Structures are given as C-alpha cells and as structure tokens.
Amino acid sequence: MKLVLGEEQRQLRQAVRSFLAAASPPPKARDGYDPAVYARLNGELGLSGLIVPEEYGGAGAGFAELAVALEETGAALLPGPFLATVFATIALTRVPDKDLLAGIAEGRLTATLARSPGGAGHLADVTAAPAPGGGVAVHGELTQVLSGMEADVLVVPALTGDGAVLVAVDLTAGDLTAGGVTRTPLETLDVTRGQAHVELDGAPGRVLGTLPAGDGVSDGVGDRMAVALAAEQLGVLRGSLEAIVAYAKIRVAFGRPIGSYQGVKHKLADMHGKLEQAESIVRYAAWAADAAPGELPAAAALAQAYVGRACFEVARDHLLLHGGVGFTWEHDAHLFYKRAKADEVLLGPPRVHRARLAGLLEL
C-alpha cells in the first residue's frame, strides 16, 4: 500500500493547482461553467483523458493520479461537467467505446452518467428497443442528471429484451427538445454545478455493450465513482480549511487575531484532524482501485461514509468561524458549504454507505 504521493503525482498536483488558481479560482465558481476554461484544462493538462487507456488517446493513468486532480478541482470549486465526465469515463472504461473515449480524451466531448435517484447503483428506469433506422430508441425519465445541461453525451444503463446494456444518447442534436430528448434545468443547492431533468421519448441511442451481471452499474463502477467523489470532497475540505485558517490570521477582535483564541484554535485543530484522516482514507481507496480490487468495495464505502460527512462538517464550521461575513452572498463561504452538502448526498447519504460498510465487515 502506498499512501504518499510520488514525485510525478506531486508535479501533477502543482500543475493543476497553478492552472486553476489563475484560470478558475473559487470566486469565479459563482459565474458557472466556462467552456473556455474546460477547453484549456483538457488542452493544456489533458485531465479529461487522465484515466482513458492509451489505446484511445488518453494518459492511461490510475486512480491515484485521478484523485490528485480531483482534489485540486474540488478545492477550486471548479464548475461544470468535469466530475460528471469522470463518472461517465469510469463506466466507459468497463464497457469501452472507441469514439466516446477518444472524444473525451481529446476534450471534444463532455459526458454524464445517469444514476438512479438513490445513487445506490441500480438501473435507471430506462428502456431501449430496436429502431427502424438502426440503433435503439430510448425511453425513460431521469429526474436528476448531474451536469445534464452541459454534457454532450448521456451514458445510461437501459433494459432491453436481451438484458441490461449501456447506451449512449447524443444530447447536442438540435435544441433542448429535439431528437426525442427534453432537458429541463433544475434549481439546485450547489450553484456551481447544475443538474437537469431529462426525458427520453424515443431518443436515438447507440448500444455500447452489455453490462456486467449485477445491478446495472456494477463491476466496480459504483465503487470507483465513490472514490472519485471522495477525492473531490477531500479538496473541498482542504479548501475550506485553508480559507478559514487564512482568515483567522488577519481577522482581529478585541485587539487580537481570532486565531489566537482558544475556542477558535481548538476548532481549527479538530478540522485539521478530519483533513488528515480524510486524506489517508482517500489515498487508500485510490490505491485499492488501482492495485487491490478485492479491498475496493470496503475502501469505497469507508470513503463515502467518512469523507462526505467530514467535508460537510468542515465546510459548515469554516462558514460559522467567518462570523457574520460568512453568511453574506458576496463571500465564498457559502459556495464551499453548498458544494460540500451536494457532494455528501450525490451518491446517497452517508448512512447508506455506513450500512454497506457494516455489511461488508459482517458487523
């Protein structure tokens, strides 16, 4: 097991951190998705193709490297479909498709993976039937699709007469109600990353392959998604802590920096302890995704059970320690708070993952 970053991973972290500090710092997150930033992120750093196999034009890196990148995008509150595209890429690496993987690796395509509302990895309520002109006609309703308004391609598990398959649906054909696809933006808590209600009424789709036996998003896909999300949550946690530590050094109350008061110091120490534990858990989970698939289910469940809650608690306390200014719309504290809460329940609330972990440990 390797929990310490190597030299190349540290260089990757510094490159992504420097890029985001200049191109997409946290205050810019409130402006929403910027395609130009996303194009540069992929063109200059190649992040979208990080875990895409080399045969499809990607870097062929592992989850240890992906976790490094996602930690930095989380700390910067990067808006847009990057995490959604990572989720879709994870599924596509299990059911490979040359065109989609190559498009993602080149930064030409953004994608999203449909999940069930509970996030437990069950098949979405979508069906696919053969279409007269070839391909399949996809029917179904998806109530919450991450980055559904920004993504170019929807990757969705669907049921056919022969079983479960993974289907790709083009979301860019015509306007938002063309081609059998209707997308409606949802009002979400996290203003930096949207969701959409997607209706598929005979939408033309392409079957990518047969899903592994199981619950439709199995064979480690759901676990790897949990690891990827935990890496982003680690970044949000770290960004929140760094922001309040910097503020505690300059905010003066009663003639002293607030960081010198015992109540603030102890709270910051507790937050730092959560960061250290979360980092160890994420590093272990990323290692398991790369090198120990037998340990991955428990590592992924632990990552979501602990890191999601720890991230929200640190973001909440960082907002409170800012005092009155932290509650204003002009301050960035609420952006971290909302991203942390949205991420905490994105793949199901922590209690779901605690129950799964308990079952895996036979408790």
Sequence and secondary structure as in RCSB ss.txt:
>XXXX:A:sequence
MKLVLGEEQRQLRQAVRSFLAAASPPPKARDGYDPAVYARLNGELGLSGLIVPEEYGGAGAGFAELAVALEETGA
ALLPGPFLATVFATIALTRVPDKDLLAGIAEGRLTATLARSPGGAGHLADVTAAPAPGGGVAVHGELTQVLSGME
ADVLVVPALTGDGAVLVAVDLTAGDLTAGGVTRTPLETLDVTRGQAHVELDGAPGRVLGTLPAGDGVSDGVGDRM
AVALAAEQLGVLRGSLEAIVAYAKIRVAFGRPIGSYQGVKHKLADMHGKLEQAESIVRYAAWAADAAPGELPAAA
ALAQAYVGRACFEVARDHLLLHGGVGFTWEHDAHLFYKRAKADEVLLGPPRVHRARLAGLLEL
>XXXX:A:secstr
   S  HHHHHHHHHHHHHHHHH  GGGGGG   HHHHHHHHHHH GGGSSS GGGTS    HHHHHHHHHHHHH
TT  SSHHHHHHHHHHHHHS  HHHHHHHHHTS  EEE   TT SS   SEEEEE TTSSEEEEEEEEEEETTTT
 SEEEEEEEETTEEEEEEEES SSSTT TTEEEEE   S TTS EEEEEEEEEEEEEEEE  SSSSSTTTHHHHH
HHHHHHHHHHHHHHHHHHHHHHHHH EETTEEGGGSHHHHHHHHHHHHHHHHHHHHHHHHHHHHHH TTTHHHHH
HHHHHHHHHHHHHHHHHHHHHTGGGGGSTTSTHHHHHHHHHHHHTTTS HHHHHHHHHHHTT 
